[in-house]
Amino acid sequence: MRSINIKNKDGLTQKEFLESYKPGNYDRPSNTVDMLLFTVDDVPVEGKDPDKALKILLIKRGDHPYMDCYAIPGGFVNIDEALSTACLRELKEETNIESVYFEQLKTFGDLVKRDPRMRVISIAFLALVDKTNIRPIAGDDASYAQWFTVRKDFVSTSNVGIERVDVYNLTLNSDDGEVKIGYKVTERFVKKGIISIKVPTYELLKWSGDELAFDHIDEVYCAIERLKNKIEYTPIAFSLLPKYFTLREAQRLYEAILNLEKPLSRANFRRKIKKMVIETDKEKTTAGRPATCYMFNEDWEHSFLD
């Protein structure tokens, strides 16, 4: 490379500069990776067929800080380790889960004192997984791992000056029924030129028996918002369906991820996904009568003109 022979203002080549460079002269933050694992699963409803609900995997911390609090699986990145490798390693160590598809969600570090130990910047990853193929077992510094039903329910909306303010309750309930965590989320839409920026703040609800460790409520919130957006323009939701499925099964899955107050319009939903699915000659018996099965159209490509 030509640049290695160029001298800087002190008359040093790149080789000479690196030989005299002392990394210890500079403060450096630590880096962690967090894995937000979501699934969609049945939730019992008395006297009715089970509902579908969005769930997230959390681990109970076995050591300080935030000992006994639930958190997103994750940990520190080794100095010689790729971020994706660190994410899979920590997932395996804390939950005994491996080999899942994931993608980067966001980097969290605006809150300087988000970790009481030191300056820590976290890179969060997001994945949708089939719960039937996963058996989480806590390990390493996690004392317990389990699924939580996660919901974001609308409370109110108002205008404060030129800003719109929406209020939601974000709740997480463990599968064993022992842990209930709740936050009030206030979304402020702040004008930045012609763009409105959504700025969330969080407040633990009075009835909440527990809290999430660190600033993990922010990570959960951001992941839910990303999921809702991604299912609008990607086939990510189909990763949670069997190879052959009914349109009703697909609609219920979408409704669980979107967490809507009212069901989607059957006609509108079918029109929206018609290019994403292929009709088959297979059938499933539902409510006492057969229903046509479909499969995902692997040749589908998103177009803004769809």
C-alpha positions as CSV (number, residue, x, y, z in Angstrom):
1,M,0.0,0.0,0.0
2,R,1.2,3.4,-0.9
3,S,0.0,4.9,2.4
4,I,2.5,2.9,4.5
5,N,5.4,5.0,3.1
6,I,3.8,8.4,3.6
7,K,5.2,10.4,6.5
8,N,3.0,12.3,8.9
9,K,3.6,15.7,10.4
10,D,6.1,14.2,12.8
11,G,8.1,12.7,10.0
12,L,7.0,9.1,10.8
13,T,6.0,6.3,8.4
14,Q,3.1,4.1,9.3
15,K,5.4,1.4,10.6
16,E,7.3,3.9,12.8
17,F,4.0,5.4,14.0
18,L,2.6,2.0,15.0
19,E,5.8,1.1,16.8
20,S,5.6,4.1,19.0
21,Y,1.8,4.1,19.5
22,K,0.6,3.3,23.0
23,P,-3.1,2.3,23.2
24,G,-3.0,2.5,27.0
25,N,-2.8,6.3,26.8
26,Y,-6.5,6.4,25.8
27,D,-9.6,5.5,27.7
28,R,-11.5,2.7,25.9
29,P,-15.0,1.4,26.5
30,S,-15.8,-2.2,26.8
31,N,-18.1,-3.8,24.2
32,T,-20.8,-6.4,24.7
33,V,-23.2,-8.2,22.5
34,D,-26.9,-8.9,23.3
35,M,-29.2,-11.4,21.6
36,L,-33.0,-10.6,21.5
37,L,-34.6,-13.9,20.6
38,F,-38.3,-13.8,19.8
39,T,-40.8,-16.5,19.0
40,V,-44.6,-16.7,18.6
41,D,-46.4,-19.3,20.7
42,D,-49.8,-20.3,22.0
43,V,-51.3,-18.6,25.1
44,P,-54.2,-20.4,26.8
45,V,-57.5,-18.6,26.9
46,E,-60.2,-20.0,29.2
47,G,-63.1,-21.5,27.2
48,K,-61.5,-20.6,23.8
49,D,-58.9,-21.8,21.4
50,P,-55.4,-20.6,22.4
51,D,-54.3,-17.1,21.3
52,K,-51.0,-16.5,19.6
53,A,-48.5,-14.2,21.4
54,L,-45.1,-12.7,20.8
55,K,-42.5,-14.0,23.3
56,I,-38.9,-13.1,24.2
57,L,-36.2,-15.2,25.8
58,L,-34.7,-13.7,29.0
59,I,-32.1,-15.0,31.5
60,K,-32.0,-14.4,35.2
61,R,-28.7,-12.9,36.2
62,G,-26.7,-15.0,38.6
63,D,-24.2,-12.4,39.8
64,H,-23.8,-8.6,40.3
65,P,-24.7,-6.2,39.0
66,Y,-28.5,-6.6,38.8
67,M,-28.2,-10.0,40.5
68,D,-31.6,-11.9,40.2
69,C,-32.9,-9.5,37.7
70,Y,-34.0,-10.7,34.2
71,A,-31.9,-9.6,31.3
72,I,-31.2,-10.2,27.6
73,P,-28.7,-13.0,27.0
74,G,-25.3,-11.5,26.2
75,G,-21.8,-10.7,27.4
76,F,-18.4,-9.1,26.7
77,V,-16.7,-9.4,23.3
78,N,-13.2,-10.8,23.4
79,I,-10.4,-8.7,22.0
80,D,-9.7,-11.1,19.1
81,E,-13.4,-12.0,18.4
82,A,-15.8,-11.0,15.7
83,L,-19.1,-9.6,16.9
84,S,-21.2,-12.3,15.4
85,T,-19.0,-15.0,16.9
86,A,-19.2,-13.4,20.3
87,C,-23.0,-13.3,20.0
88,L,-23.3,-17.0,19.2
89,R,-20.8,-17.9,22.0
90,E,-22.6,-15.9,24.6
91,L,-26.0,-17.3,23.5
92,K,-24.6,-20.9,23.8
93,E,-23.0,-20.2,27.2
94,E,-26.0,-18.6,28.8
95,T,-28.9,-20.5,27.2
96,N,-27.4,-23.6,25.5
97,I,-28.9,-22.4,22.2
98,E,-26.8,-22.2,19.0
99,S,-27.1,-22.1,15.3
100,V,-29.9,-19.5,14.9
101,Y,-30.1,-16.8,12.2
102,F,-29.8,-13.3,13.5
103,E,-29.2,-9.8,12.3
104,Q,-27.8,-6.6,13.9
105,L,-30.5,-4.4,15.5
106,K,-28.8,-1.4,17.0
107,T,-25.8,-0.1,19.0
108,F,-26.7,1.1,22.5
109,G,-24.4,3.5,24.3
110,D,-26.0,7.0,24.5
111,L,-26.6,6.4,28.2
112,V,-23.0,6.7,29.4
113,K,-23.7,5.0,32.8
114,R,-25.9,2.2,31.5
115,D,-23.6,-0.3,33.2
116,P,-22.5,0.5,36.8
117,R,-19.1,-1.3,36.4
118,M,-17.6,0.8,33.5
119,R,-18.3,2.5,30.2
120,V,-20.0,-0.2,28.1
121,I,-21.3,-0.1,24.5
122,S,-23.6,-2.9,23.5
123,I,-24.4,-4.2,20.0
124,A,-27.8,-5.8,20.0
125,F,-28.8,-8.6,17.6
126,L,-32.3,-9.7,16.7
127,A,-33.7,-13.2,15.7
128,L,-37.0,-15.0,15.2
129,V,-36.9,-18.6,16.2
130,D,-39.2,-21.6,16.3
131,K,-39.8,-22.3,20.0
132,T,-40.5,-26.0,19.4
133,N,-36.9,-26.5,18.2
134,I,-35.3,-24.7,21.2
135,R,-34.8,-25.9,24.8
136,P,-33.1,-23.1,26.7
137,I,-30.9,-24.2,29.7
138,A,-29.2,-21.5,31.8
139,G,-25.4,-21.6,32.0
140,D,-22.4,-19.5,32.7
141,D,-23.5,-16.4,34.8
142,A,-27.2,-17.0,34.2
143,S,-29.1,-18.8,36.9
144,Y,-32.3,-19.4,34.9
145,A,-33.7,-18.9,31.3
146,Q,-37.3,-18.8,30.2
147,W,-39.7,-17.2,27.7
148,F,-41.8,-14.1,28.5
149,T,-44.9,-13.0,26.7
150,V,-44.2,-9.4,25.7
151,R,-47.0,-6.8,24.9
152,K,-47.1,-3.1,24.0
153,D,-50.6,-1.8,24.8
154,F,-51.8,1.7,23.9
155,V,-52.8,3.9,26.8
156,S,-53.3,7.5,25.6
157,T,-52.2,10.2,23.2
158,S,-52.0,14.0,23.6
159,N,-50.3,17.1,22.2
160,V,-47.8,19.1,24.2
161,G,-47.0,22.2,22.2
162,I,-46.0,21.1,18.7
163,E,-45.2,17.6,19.9
164,R,-47.4,14.5,20.0
165,V,-47.0,12.3,23.0
166,D,-48.2,8.7,23.0
167,V,-48.2,6.5,26.1
168,Y,-48.1,2.7,26.2
169,N,-47.6,-0.1,28.7
170,L,-44.9,-2.5,27.8
171,T,-45.3,-5.7,29.8
172,L,-43.4,-9.0,30.1
173,N,-45.0,-12.0,31.8
174,S,-43.0,-15.2,32.3
175,D,-44.3,-18.6,31.1
176,D,-44.2,-20.0,34.6
177,G,-46.4,-17.1,35.8
178,E,-44.0,-16.1,38.6
179,V,-42.5,-12.9,37.1
180,K,-44.4,-9.9,35.9
181,I,-42.5,-6.8,34.6
182,G,-44.2,-3.6,33.4
183,Y,-43.0,-0.2,32.1
184,K,-44.8,2.9,31.1
185,V,-43.4,4.0,27.7
186,T,-43.8,7.6,26.7
187,E,-43.1,8.3,23.0
188,R,-42.5,11.9,22.1
189,F,-42.4,12.8,18.4
190,V,-40.0,15.7,18.2
191,K,-39.6,17.7,15.0
192,K,-36.1,17.8,13.5
193,G,-36.5,19.9,10.4
194,I,-39.1,18.1,8.3
195,I,-38.5,14.8,10.1
196,S,-40.3,13.7,13.3
197,I,-38.0,11.7,15.6
198,K,-39.7,9.3,18.0
199,V,-38.0,9.6,21.5
200,P,-39.1,7.0,24.1
201,T,-38.7,7.2,27.9
202,Y,-39.4,4.5,30.4
203,E,-40.9,4.4,33.9
204,L,-41.3,1.2,36.0
205,L,-45.0,0.7,36.7
206,K,-46.0,0.6,40.4
207,W,-47.4,-3.0,40.2
208,S,-44.2,-4.4,38.6
209,G,-42.7,-7.0,40.8
210,D,-39.3,-6.9,39.0
211,E,-37.3,-4.8,36.6
212,L,-35.1,-5.6,33.7
213,A,-31.3,-5.3,34.2
214,F,-29.3,-2.3,32.8
215,D,-31.2,-0.4,30.0
216,H,-32.5,-3.6,28.5
217,I,-36.1,-2.3,28.4
218,D,-34.8,0.1,25.7
219,E,-33.4,-2.8,23.7
220,V,-36.7,-4.8,24.0
221,Y,-38.7,-1.7,22.9
222,C,-36.4,-1.1,19.9
223,A,-36.6,-4.8,18.9
224,I,-40.4,-4.8,19.0
225,E,-40.5,-1.7,16.8
226,R,-38.1,-3.2,14.3
227,L,-40.1,-6.5,14.2
228,K,-43.3,-4.6,13.4
229,N,-41.6,-2.7,10.6
230,K,-39.7,-5.7,9.2
231,I,-42.8,-7.9,8.7
232,E,-44.2,-5.1,6.4
233,Y,-41.4,-5.5,3.8
234,T,-39.6,-8.8,4.5
235,P,-40.7,-12.5,4.8
236,I,-39.2,-12.8,8.3
237,A,-42.6,-13.9,9.9
238,F,-42.7,-17.0,7.6
239,S,-39.7,-18.4,9.5
240,L,-42.1,-19.2,12.3
241,L,-44.6,-21.1,10.2
242,P,-44.4,-24.8,9.1
243,K,-43.7,-25.6,5.5
244,Y,-47.4,-25.9,4.8
245,F,-49.8,-23.5,6.5
246,T,-53.3,-22.0,6.2
247,L,-53.8,-18.3,5.5
248,R,-55.6,-18.1,8.9
249,E,-52.4,-19.4,10.6
250,A,-50.4,-16.8,8.8
251,Q,-52.8,-14.0,9.7
252,R,-52.8,-15.0,13.4
253,L,-49.0,-15.0,13.4
254,Y,-48.9,-11.5,11.9
255,E,-51.5,-10.3,14.5
256,A,-49.4,-11.6,17.3
257,I,-46.3,-9.8,16.2
258,L,-48.1,-6.6,15.5
259,N,-50.0,-6.9,18.8
260,L,-53.1,-5.2,17.3
261,E,-56.2,-4.1,19.3
262,K,-58.4,-5.4,16.5
263,P,-57.8,-8.4,14.1
264,L,-56.5,-7.6,10.7
265,S,-59.1,-7.4,7.8
266,R,-59.1,-10.9,6.3
267,A,-59.5,-9.5,2.7
268,N,-56.7,-6.9,3.1
269,F,-54.3,-9.4,4.7
270,R,-54.8,-11.9,1.9
271,R,-54.3,-9.3,-0.7
272,K,-51.1,-8.1,1.0
273,I,-49.4,-11.5,1.1
274,K,-50.9,-13.1,-2.1
275,K,-47.5,-12.7,-3.9
276,M,-45.6,-14.1,-0.9
277,V,-47.4,-17.5,-0.9
278,I,-48.2,-20.4,-3.2
279,E,-51.4,-22.4,-3.0
280,T,-50.8,-26.2,-2.7
281,D,-53.1,-29.2,-3.0
282,K,-52.7,-30.0,0.7
283,E,-55.4,-29.3,3.3
284,K,-55.7,-29.0,7.0
285,T,-58.8,-29.6,9.1
286,T,-59.8,-26.5,11.0
287,A,-63.0,-25.9,12.9
288,G,-64.3,-29.2,11.6
289,R,-63.8,-28.4,7.9
290,P,-60.8,-28.6,5.6
291,A,-58.7,-25.5,4.7
292,T,-56.3,-25.1,1.8
293,C,-52.6,-25.1,2.7
294,Y,-50.1,-22.7,1.3
295,M,-46.3,-22.5,1.3
296,F,-43.9,-19.5,1.2
297,N,-43.0,-18.4,-2.3
298,E,-39.2,-18.5,-2.3
299,D,-39.1,-16.5,-5.6
300,W,-40.9,-13.5,-4.0
301,E,-39.0,-10.2,-4.0
302,H,-40.3,-7.1,-2.3
303,S,-41.3,-4.2,-4.5
304,F,-42.5,-0.8,-3.5
305,L,-45.0,-1.1,-6.3
306,D,-46.6,-4.2,-4.9
